[in-house]
């Protein structure tokens, strides 16, 4: 397993996690996905030629309110190999696209 | 781990997603739960439009509001909290922290790392499903621009 990179983030990011969390399952998923990111950030490609931003989305997650969401994590892999976490959001999963083959 | 203090989101920014955390911070889709001092609990119903059964825990009951009023404005909350005794305020703070503990990247990742070390879970490399493409990627890039990320 590769060495975990440091995750650099703002206080806002922690605040966002607090707002996203609230259930043990969600916290567990958040932690695992962020740890995966710290290990494999380099395997997430740069999302466009004109930006260093990389975008990672988690597997679909069934939230307590019954909504299926994915967490989208926007980050930059810095030259010093740290993962700079910029933004995280929960995006409703389109049920139709899940059902489609 | 290091924590940078000067990044793009020192203040909440409105996102385009219905359930983005940015939206949540403005009290929208993620059901930011306001305090219900009458019941000594958070009242999810006031934001989400879902009535939560009244849960009377026994404290704060001396500040009784009319029966119809289970939703309070921020001003009302501040006023009610201001009237609490120190003991009640401590009780309220303890309850909030116990019920909604603050989370941090470090705490969550540390727990996942320990689980991985114990062999309870194996972190796998990202699959194609983790990498948005096509229209989804296009939408995400629009968000990158609209939120001013990566500058």
Interface residues (C-beta under 8 A of the other chain):
Chain A: X1 X4 X6 X7 X8 X9 X10 X11 X12 X13 X14 X15 X16 X17 X18 X19 X20 X21 X22 X27 X28 X30 X31 X32 X34 X35 X36 X38 X39 X40 X43 X44 X45 X47 X48 X51 X52 X53 X55 X56 X57 X58 X59 X65 X67 X69 X72 X74 X76 X82 X84 X85 X86 X87 X88 X89 X90 X91 X92
Chain B: X1 X2 X3 X4 X5 X6 X7 X8 X9 X10 X11 X12 X15 X17 X18 X19 X20 X21 X22 X24 X25 X30 X31 X32 X48 X100 X102 X103 X104 X105 X107 X108 X109 X110 X111 X112 X113 X115 X116 X121 X123 X124 X125 X126 X129 X130 X131 X132 X136 X137 X140 X141 X143 X144 X147 X149 X150
